[in-house]
C-alpha cells in the first residue's frame, strides 16, 4: 500500500503547489491587466480633454498631454461637432505598446494623436484646468462636452469648495478614487469630475475561484485514489473469503497497479493450496485406515461368533463383552467414513418430498429400547411435508434425538415449524444443558466437554459434527440454545430453496 499512500501525498503536494502557482499567476496577470487598463483609462481622459481643447481653439499646443497631436484644420469647430468626433474616436495599439488615437474618418481624420510607451506621468489636472477654467467656452458647452466624454464622469454634489477647481480623494474600503470639485463662477452648483472606472473583476473573488477550483480538482484526484483503494480492499476481501471457502486458484485480472495486492493474494492462495493438500492427505489417510479396519473387524466378529459355541458360559460372557467392543469399533469406523464423505465435498443429495412425522416416528420406533425410560413429546403440524435427502436427514435427526436421550433426565420434546424460507426442527431435553462458551465446541470432531461429554456417556464426538455437515449440505445450520425445561435445545434449520441448487 506504500505506493498508493505516496500517490495520495503526491496529489496533496502537487495540488498545493498548483494552487499556489495558479493564485500567483492569476494575481500577476490581474495586476498587469489592471495596470494596463488604468493606463489606457488615463490616456483616454488625456485624449478626450486634449481633443476638446484643440478642436475648440482654446489651446494650440498642449505640452501637458502624453500625445503628439497632428491637427490638419486650423479653425475652431462647434461644440456639437466636437461631441460627435469624441464619440467616434478610434484606438490603435502598436506592438511596442504605443497608442494612436484618431478623431473623425480614418481616411481624412480631423485630429490624430500618438503616445509612446515612455511617458507615464499624467498631467490631466492641468488639462482640466485649461478646459474647465477657460473663458472661451460657456458653462453649458463645457458640461455638454464632459457629458459626451466616455472616460470622464460628472455629477452634481452639495459639497462646498474654496476654489474653482480642487483635487479630492474618495476612499471605498480598500480602493480609492481621485477626482476634482469644479465650481464655475457663473453658476452656484458644484460638480464632481472624475475618471470613469471600468467594472473589473474582483481580485479577491478571482483568487477564491482559483483556490476553490484547485481544491476541487485535488479532492477529485484523492477521491479517485480512495475509491481505487476501497475497490482493491473489497477485491482482496472477496479473494480471502473465496480462499476461506476452499477455492484453489486466484481469479484473473486482479486490479493492483503496484503489485502489493497480487503478491499478498498469491501468498494467501499458496497457503490455502498447501492447507488443502494437507487436509486431502489427512482425509485420504483416515478413509484408507477406516476401510482397512473393516476387514479385521469382520474377522474378529466372525471368530468371536464361532468361539461362543465352543466355550462354557463364563467364557461366553467375556466373548459377548468383546463383541460389544468390536461393535463399538465398527460404529466408530462407520462414523469416520460418514463424516469424511460429508466433509470431502463429493456428496450428492437426492431431494424429495418427505413427511417429518413419519420420519421422526420411524426413528423413535427403531430406537424405542434406548428411549423407553423417557417421555418423548412430539409436536408436528399436519403441514409436515418437506424437501430433503431422506437418508441424511434421518441420520441427522437420529443423532440429535439420541444425543438428547443421553443427557435427558426424564423428557425429550420434538417440535417442527416452518415459514416461507425455511424448515426447522427443535429437539429439547431436560438435562444439564450446555454452557454458552462451550456451544461451539460440541461441533468439533472428537471433541468432548468435561461436564457432559465423557467416555461413560458413550459416543466419539462425531455425531453432532455429522449433523452440522448434513445441515450445511441442505443449505442450513444447527443452532444451540437453552431449553425451557433447563436442558439443551438443538435447532436443525434448512432452506426451502437449497434443492434448486446443484450439489456435487
C-alpha angles and dihedrals in degrees: 000000000000092000092052092048091048089051090054092049090047091054090049094049095042091044091052092047092048091049092050093046092045092051091048092048092046092048092048091046093046092048091048091049091046091050092048092046091049091049092050090047092054091044088053091053090048091049097047095046091043091050090051091051096045099041093045092050094239090124132017097195132024115200089171092063123095089220132084101222130210113196112187093183123061102194127084119258126220119261094249091055092047090051090052093048091049090054091048098051117138124216125209124180119198127210091254089062093253121134135218122198123195126193115200130003113353091226094052106016122190095209132012126188132181126196121191126212095251105076118064100156104109119203100181089137088071090046091052091049090053091049105036097038095044117119094205094080130050123246092246092052091050091050090048093051094046090049089055093051109100094202097052129064125201132192137163117252135185095225117120120230131198096212138039093253122020127176115226137175126222121200123210107181107285092356131073134195129206121210146139137256111219126191117179118212092233096059138043097223124100118213131197116225119191143154110277107239121215119231104258129182115264111258090215092052091049092052091047091052091050093048092047092049092048092049091049091051091047092048090049091053092048091046090053091052092048091049089049091050091048091049090051090048092052091046092051091046090051091049093050090049090051090049090048089053089054103264114156118206130028126260117254124256102032105188106236122129096185097043094233094113093046092050092050092045092050089050090054090046092051091049091048092050091050091050090048091053092049092049092047092051090047093050092046091050093049092046092047092050091046092052092046090051092059092071098054090041090055090048092050091049092050093045094050091048091053092047093054090070094052104048137068126260097268093055090042090062089054090049090051089053090050090050088055090053091049091050090049090051090049090052090052091052090049092051092047091052092046093050092045090053092049093046097043096071097235098105121128116198125207107211118202140148114283136180109232093202092055092044093050091042091054092050092049092047093049093050099036093125091058092046101040093100092055137070110237116199115194119195109182123150125225091255092072101135112124138170113242145118103278098209097048096038089051089050091050094048092046091052091050094047094047090045089054091047091057094060104025116111097204113328144052123189123201117192129180123201137161145180136186094291109032150015123230136193119191120199115189135180136187095230130116094293129215125282115244094242091052099050095095092048096064091070094056111103114255090004118141127185117229095232101041112009106070136142090252091062092055129230133094103244094261102097098081092037088057090049091052093051092048089051089050092053089051091053094254144089145231117246128194124210139155117276122231087236091059101259134090128300119206117193118197108199127180135172127257090218101048092093089065091065125081110247115194 
